[in-house]
Every structure is written in C-alpha cells, then in structure tokens.
C-alpha cells in the first residue's frame, strides 16, 4: 500500500509541535526546528536599503543538519 503524504507544519518548540499535532490530527506531520535556522549576517548590515530594505538571511552554520532534515521531510510530504 502506498504511503499517504501528510502536510508538514514546522514550529520552533518540540512542546508546541506535540500540542499542535494533537489538534491537527493524523493528516499533518508537525516537527520542531529547535530554534532559529536563519539569521542576518554579523559582518555586514544584513539589509539592502537601496532595494526596499530587503533582508539578507543566511543559514545558521550550527543548524545545517536540521535544515537538511526539514528539507528532506518537505520533499517527502510533496511540498518541494
């Protein structure tokens, strides 16, 4: 039997993930990112003031494994 795809919801806290998953039900897969995954660079201003104050978010180096796991989960759920 084919594995049914679930909608993916990403929240920051594991406790929130468990609670939200109870409310949403079995058709959703709720996971926690365990904190921030992107941040503005510390070496530069991080905001392009000439183009509408567009932020220049960079992945947090220490969180690359979490980012990869979330990308894999998003592909498995059919989002990406």
C-alpha positions in Angstrom: 0.0 0.0 0.0 1.3 3.5 -0.9 2.4 5.7 1.9 0.0 8.7 2.2 1.5 12.1 2.2 1.0 14.3 5.2 1.1 18.1 5.2 4.2 19.4 7.0 4.0 22.0 9.7 7.2 23.4 11.2 7.2 25.1 14.6 10.1 26.2 16.8 9.4 24.2 20.0 9.1 20.5 20.5 6.3 21.0 23.1 4.4 23.2 20.7 4.9 20.5 18.0 3.3 17.8 20.1 0.4 20.1 21.2 -0.3 21.3 17.6 -0.2 17.8 16.2 -2.9 16.7 18.7 -5.2 19.5 17.4 -4.4 19.0 13.7 -4.7 15.2 13.6 -3.1 12.4 11.7 -3.1 14.1 8.3 -0.4 16.5 9.5 3.2 15.9 10.4 4.3 18.6 12.9 8.1 18.9 13.6 10.2 21.3 15.7 13.1 23.3 14.3 14.5 23.6 17.8 15.3 27.3 17.3 16.2 29.7 14.6 17.6 28.4 11.3 18.4 31.7 9.6 19.8 35.0 10.8 21.2 38.2 9.4 24.9 38.2 8.8 27.0 39.8 11.6 29.8 41.0 9.3 27.6 43.3 7.2 24.5 45.4 7.6 22.3 42.5 6.5 19.6 44.7 5.0 19.7 46.1 1.4 18.5 49.6 2.0 18.6 50.5 -1.7 16.1 47.7 -2.7 13.2 48.2 -0.3 15.1 47.1 2.9 15.3 43.5 1.7 16.9 41.3 4.4 19.9 39.1 3.6 19.2 36.0 5.7 21.9 33.4 6.0 21.6 29.8 7.3 23.0 29.4 10.8 26.0 27.1 10.4 25.4 25.1 13.5 21.8 24.3 12.3 22.7 22.9 8.8 21.8 19.3 9.9 18.3 20.4 11.0 17.8 22.4 7.7 18.7 19.3 5.7 16.3 17.1 7.7 13.5 19.6 7.2 14.2 19.8 3.5 14.0 16.0 3.3 10.7 16.0 5.2 9.3 18.7 2.9 10.2 16.6 -0.2 8.6 13.5 1.4 5.4 15.4 2.0 5.3 16.7 -1.5 5.8 20.4 -0.7 9.1 20.9 -2.6 
